[in-house]
């Protein structure tokens, strides 16, 4: 694939945003002070990552990209592994709910948007 075509593709930028978000929140999470864990969790794990998953999955599914499922799986893995790297615990049940539901909703919304056009 041509470099120019790769950088213009929506799928590349969606994956780049997801990985950049993970790295940003990982760096922020590793530098939080004692007592700031609740704020970090509320902002990142419960709000920002699910919202990003919803938007990016909707965008890729609306463009009928085959990478939409792969992005959904990446966002689920980010949601599972971020608390592990920060807090040292796996919250698989909660993380699956917080990431799988927005990813599935984004894929469904994108499917209906692509059908409408």
N, C-alpha and C positions, 0 to 999 in steps of 0.2 A: 504494500500500500504506500502511496506517495505521502511524504511528510506533510505537505500542505493540506492534502485531503484528510489526513489523520487529525490535524489540529483544528480543522473546520468541523469535524464530526461532533454531533451532540453527545454521543456515547462516551467519547474520550473526556469531554469536559465534565460530564456527570460523575464518572469514576474519579477524575482528578479532584472534584469538589468533595466527594465522600472521603477520599484518603486524606485530603488536606484538613477536613473537619476532624477526622479521627486524630491526626497528629497534633492539631491545635489543642483539642480537649485533653489529649494525653499529656502534653507539656504543661498545660494549665493544672491538670489534676495532680501531677507529680509535685507541683510547687504550692499546693494549698496549705494553709496553716491549720492548726488544730481548731476545730469549731466551725470551719467553713465547709465541711463535708455535705451538709444538708443543702446549702445553697448551690454547690457544684452539682449535686445530684438532681435537684429540681430544674436547674437551667439546662444541663446537658442531657442527662439520661431520660428525663421525663418530658422535655419540651423540644430542645433543638434537634436532636438526632431523629426522633419520630417525625417532626415536621419536615426536615430535610428529606427523609425517606419518602414521605408522601409526595412531596413536590418533584423529586428526581424520578421516582417510579412513574408518576403521572406523565411527566415530560417524555420519557423514553417510550412508554406504552402508547402515547398519542402519536408518536412518530413511527410506530410499528417496528421498533428496533428489536432485534433478537437479544440484545444485551440487557433488556429490562429485567429478565429473570435473574441474570447474573448480578446485576446491581442490587436487586432485592436481597439476594443471598449475602452479598457483601455488607449491606446495611444491617442485616440480622447478625452477622458475625461481629461487626463493630459494636453493636449494642450488647452482645454477650461478653466480648473480651475487654471492653473499656473498664467496666467495674472490676474485672479481675486484675488488670494492671494497676488500677488506682487503690482499690480497697483489699485486694487479695482474696476475694470471694466470687464464686460463681452463683449468679442469680438467674439460672437458665429459664425457669418458668416465667418470672416477671419480665425478663429481657425479651423472651420470645413474644409475649403479649404486647410489649411496648414497641416492638419493631415489626413483627409479622403483620399485625393488624393495619398499621399505616402503609406498609409495603403492598399488602393485598388490596387495600382500598385504592392506592395509587394505580395499581395495575388495572383494576376494574374501571376507575374513572378514565384512565387513558384509553382503555378499550372502547368505552362509550364515546369519548371525544373523537377517536379515530373513525368510528362508525358514522358519526354525525357529519364529518367532512367528506 
